Amino acid sequence: MNSCTHDIPGNLQPDLKLIASNFVSPVTLQESPDGTGRLFVVDQIGKIWIIQDGNTLPQPFLDISSKLVSLTPDYDERGLLGLAFHPDFANNGRFYLFYTAPPPPGGPTTDAGNTGLPMTWDNTTTISEFIVSASNPNLADIFYERKILQVSHPQANHNGGTLAFGEDGYLYISIGDGGNKNDIGPGHVDDWYDFNAGGNGQDINANLLGNVLRIDVNTTSEQGNYGIPNDNPFVSQEGRDEIWAYGFRNPYRFSFDMGGSHRMYLGDAGQNRYEEVDLVTRGGNYGWNVKEGTECFNAANELGEVANCPAVDVYGNQLLDPVIQANNAENPEGGHFVVIIGGYVYRGLSIPGLHGKYIFGNATASETDPSGEVYVSQPQAGSGLWNYSKLSFSSFPDNIGHVLKGFGQDRHGEVYVLGSVNLGPTGNTGKVFKIVMNNGNH
């Protein structure tokens, strides 16, 4: 890192520096924890690329496109979605991927309405362990895969998709509510809240959908190729042992703060009224589909308001409100967020004015034009919603000119912005930018 960053005034406008291009649909970026400084870019179509010394290596680190369910070019929430390096990656070469494999046989129902045809599963949420090639650190071993966890997924959307190791050494996983809308339809079980049909988000027994999970990849158990941490909230009581928190719709992106108390920040994509960011804590219930954001939700009329709903679930847990709430573009009261993209707390040195602030985004302000936006919020103590403001970059004063697909963070705490011109996984307009200070030296 250039030492000049210490002398940059915090009130200068940041900019986006192009780091790499020619990806299809880059969704996340991680730096390997081995001191090499390599950045690993996850492309939704099933490839992982390495950026080393400012250059993208010509051969992908790994290509698992043949393992994926077939993707729809115009728009798709499936694919290769998450990457996490084992904390001891420098020694064991192990890393973990979140991808959507083809569906298993059968489905959540034997009859889909009056057609007489079965409702089949759409895909299989798959968490797998891979290892680095013994002969080349820039290639993965193409012959090794150990499936850690698989969950049948009823619809194509709301897959979640983040993997991250906490300071405790355990692997955290975000999985959406199963898809469709309103958390209803085949594969969405009945929950305790009779007012709204469906309810994978509020169910903690029937499946692992609509949750953040926490597992131990270093052991095995009766559940399979992973162990259960003893202090998971539902161990030895009602609820699936893997669950860390629940009540989510589509928790596409979460991250742990590198500094402070290492809190988990999670962006949960809303229905039609509100997008939200949650501070996720052990055993927390984040409301879906009883609530959307801070307000009560009506599954029969997603745009309508409901005056009252429970503040506590049937298990005695309070429904927790988000810390950031943004109006969706379809909100009758106005708004322009299409879908929220969770990001990172900035812990770098390049832009002192952003230190300790949470950076997140809006995938696009328009469903017809690529107009992703980056926002920043100062975390606050106590209850209540946090204020946020849009980051204006020197080269992109209004929006980033791309659909925002995700963020990344390196080991120095610097933050990266990933996007493409296309909404879906097609073309080669995918780019990786780094948030920098616009002083001409970076």
N, C-alpha and C positions, 0 to 999 in steps of 0.2 A: 504493500500500500504506500502510495506517495506521501511523504511526510508533510507535504505542503497542505494537506487537508486540515491540519491543526490550526492553520492561520486563516482559513476561509471564513469570512463573516457569515453569521447564521441567517441574515436577512436577504441574501442574494437568491435569485430565482433558481430553482433546480431545473435540470433538463434530463432528457432520456438519451442515453448513448447507445447506439446500436452495437451489440456484442456479437450476434450471430444471426443468420437468416437461412432461408430455403428449407424450413421445416414445413410440415403440413399443418399440424394443430398442436403446438407446444402447450402443455397444461401445467407443468411444474418443473422446477429446477432445484437440484440439491448439490452441495459440495461434498465430496467424499471425505470422511473423517480420518484421513491417513496422512495429512500434511503435504499432499501433492498439489493442492490447489486446483484440482480438476473439477469442472462443473459438469454435471450430468443432466441433460435435458430430456424430459419424457415427452415423446410425441404420441398423441392419442391413438394413432394408427397401429401402434405396437412396437415402436422402435425407441431405443435410448441412445442418445448421441453424447459424445464427450467433447467439451470445449477445453482445450489445453493451451496455455500460453497465448490466448487470444484467437486460436484457430480451432475450427470444428474438424475433428479427425475424420478421414474419408470413409472409414468403415464403422457402422454402428457398434456400440458396445454390446448390444443385444437386440435381436429381432424376434418378437414373439407374435407377429401378426397372424401367423397360422393358427395360433391358439385362441384367437378372439372370435366372438360372434361377428357375423358380417355387419359392417357399419354402413349407415346411410349417409351419402356424401353431403346432402343438403343440410342436415342437422342430425346430430346424435349425441346423447349423453353417455354412451357406453364407450368401451375401448380400454386402452391402457391408461389408467387414471392416477396411480400413486406409486411412489418409490420411497423406501426408507432403508438407510444403511444400518447394519448392526452396529451398536456402540463400539464393538471390538473388531470392526471391519478391517482395520489395519493388520490384524493378525489372522482372523478367520475367513476374510473375504466374503462373508455372507451379506446378502441384501434381500429385500422383500418387495414384492410387487402386488399391486391391486389391479386386477383386470376382470373384464366380463367375458367369460367363456360361453360356449354354446349351452343351451338349456339341457337339463336332464329329461328323460322321458316323462310323459304324463303332464300333470298340471295341477293348479290349485282347485279346480272344479272339474266335474265330469260333464257338465253341460253349460254352455255359454248362452243363456237366454233361450229363445224358442227355435234356434237353428238346429238343435240336436247334436252340435259339434262340441267336442271337449275344449276347454280353455287350457292351452298349454302354457308352460313357463316360457318366459322370453329369453332369459339368460341365466348364468350362474356367477354370482359374485365370488371371485376366487382370490385368496391371499396365498401366495406361494413364496417359498425360499429358493433363492438361486445363489450361485457362488461364482467367483472370478476364476477365469482360466488359470491353471497352474503355470502355463508357459508365457502368458501375455496379460499384464495387468489392465490393458485397455480393451480386453475382450472378456465376456462372460463365458462360462462353460455351457455350451449349447446342449449338452447331454444330461445336465442335472436340473431337476426341478423337484422340490418337495412341497406338495400341497399342504398348507397349514390349516386352512379353513375355507369351506365352501357353503354358500347360502343360495338357495333357489330364489330367483327374482321374477315376480309376476309380469311386470310391464317394462318397457324399454327405458323409461325415465326414472329420475330420482335414485341414482345409484350411489350417491355420496362419492367417496373415492380417495380419501386421504389416509395415509399411513405415517405415523411418526412415533419415535421412541421418546418417552419421557425421561426426566432426570432419574427416575426410579429404575430405568432399564427395561421397563415393560413396553410392549407395542400397543399403541392406540389406533383404532380403526373406526372410520365413520361410514355408516351405511344408511341410505335413504329409506323412505317408508314403503318402497316397493313400486312406486310409480302411479300412473293414471293421474287423477287430481283429487283433492279433498280427502285423501287417504281412504278412499272407498273403492269398491269393485272386487272382482275375483282376486284372491290372494291377500285381501285386507280383512283381517279378522275383526270380529266384534270386540269392543273394549267395554270398560266400565261406564262410559258416558253415553247414555241412551239418546240424548238429544241429537248427536251426530252419528250417522252410520259409520261403519268401518272403524279403523283405529289401530294400525300397527304402531303408530307413534306412541300410543298410550298403553299398549300391551307389552308386558315384560315376560310373558310365559310361552306364547305360541311360536314365536320366531325371533330372529335377531334384527329385524328390519326397523328402521327409524331410531337407531341407537348409535352411541359411541361405545365401542368395546375396548376392553383392556385385557390382554393376554400375555402369557410368558412363553416366548418362543424357544427358550433354552431347556424346557422340560416337556414331557408329554403327560397325558392324563386320560381318564376315561372318555373325555370329550374328543380326543384325537391327538394330532401332532402339536399340541400346545398345552401348557399348564394354566391354572387359574390362580392369580395372586390371592392370598388368603384374605386381604383386606378389601377385595371387591365388594360393593355394597349389598349384593344379594346372595352372597355365599351363606349357606346354612339357613336361608329363609326363602320365602316365595320370590320367584324371579329367576331368570337365567343367570348363571354364574358369570358369564362373560361380560355382562352389561356394566358399564361405568356410569353412563347417563342416558336419558331417553327423552322422548317427546320432540323428535326432530322430523322435519319434512324432507329436505334434501341437503344434508350437511356436507356440501361439496368440498369445502376447504376449511381446515383448521390448522393452527400452529401453536407451538409453545414459545413464550417469550424467552429469549436467550438470557435476559437479565432479570432483575427484580426477584419476584417469587415464582418465576417460570409458569405463569398462569396460561391456561389454554383459552385461546380466542377462536371462535368458530362462526363462520358465515353460513346461515341457514336460509336457503332460497324460499321465498314466500309464495303464496298462492296468487291472489289478485290485488291484495290491498297493501301488504307490508313485507319488506325485506328486513332481515335482522342479523345482528352479531350478538353472540352469547358468550359470556364468561362461564366456561363449563367447570363444574365442580362435582365431586364424588356423589353419586346417587341422585343428581339433580334431574328434575322433570321440567323440560323447557316448553311444555304446553301444547304442542301440536297433537291432535287436531281440535282440542278444546279451545285453544287460543291461536291466533295468528299475530305475532308481535305482542303488543300489550293489550290487544282487544279480543273479545270473545268472537269465535268463529262459527259460521253457519254453513255446514256442508251441503245443505239443500239450496242455498243461495249465497255463493261465495263473495258476492259484492255487497250483500246486505249486512247491516249491523245487528248485533244481538246485545240486548241491554245487560244481561247477567249470565254468568257462568261460574262454575266452582272455582274456588281459590286453592283448593287442596284436592289431591286425587284420592282414590279409594284406598291407597296404601298409606295414606297419611302424609304424603309429601307435597309441599307447596309447589304450585305452578310458578316457575321462575320467569321473570320478564327479561327481555334482552337489555343490553347496555347501549346498543345503537339500533335505531329504527329508521327506515327510509321508505317513503311512499312508492309503491309499485306504479308503473305507468298506467295500469288499468284501474287504479284507485279512483272512484268517483270524485274524491276530494282533491284530485290532482297529484301528480308525481311523474317521474320519468325513469325510475330504476326498472330495468327489464329483469335482471337477476343480480343479486349481490355476489361478489367474489371475495371470500375471506383472504386476508393477507398476513402481514407480519408486523411485530413491533420493531421499529427501526433502532438498531443498536450499533450502527456503524459510526465512523468518524468523519466521513466526507461531508456530511450536512448536519452541523451541530443543531440547527434549528428544528430538526426532525427527531432528535434523540429522545427515546422513550415514548414516541407517539406511534399509534397504530395506523398502519397503511392498509387500505382495502380498496375495493372498486365496484364499479357497475359494468357488467359485461358489455353493454352498449346502451346508449341513450336512444337508439332507434333500431327497430327490427329490420329496416331496409338499408341503412347505411352503417358501416363499421365505425362506431363512435364510442369506444370504451372510455371510461373515466376513472381516474385515481383520486381517492379521498384520503383524508387524514383526520385523526381524532386524538385528543389528549385524554388518556385514561383518568378517571375520577374515582375518588374514594366514596363509599356510601352508596345509597340506592339512587335510582333515577336514570334517565337517558342522558348520554353524553352528546355534546355538540360535535359536529363534524363539518369539514369544508373541503372543497375540491382543490386538488393540487393543480396548479397551472405550470406547465413546463415551457421553457423558452421556445423550443421547436414545435410544441404542440399546445398552444395557449388555450384552446377550447376543449379538445378531446384528443386521444392518442391516435386517431385515424385507423384503428384496428379494433376488432372485437377482442376484448380482454378475456383471455383464457385462464390465466392464473398468475401467481407470483412465485418468486424464489428468494432464498436468502443464503448468503455464503457464510463461512465460519467467522468472518469479520463483522457480521451484522448488517452488511450492505444488502439492499433489496433490489430485486430484478422484476421486470414487467414482461409478461409473455402474451403474445397475441397473434392474430392473423386477420387478413382482410375478409376471409370467408367465415361465415357463421358455423358451417359444418366442417368435418374432417376431409377436406379436399384441396387440391391445388398445392402450391409451394410458397405461399405468402407468409408463412409463420416466421416470427422474429422474436429474438430475445433482446430486451433493452435493460440497461442498468440505470438506476436513478443516481445522477451525479450532480455536482455543483457546476453551474455554467460559468467556469472561469477560464476556459480555453486550454487548460492544462491536462484534461482528462480524456 
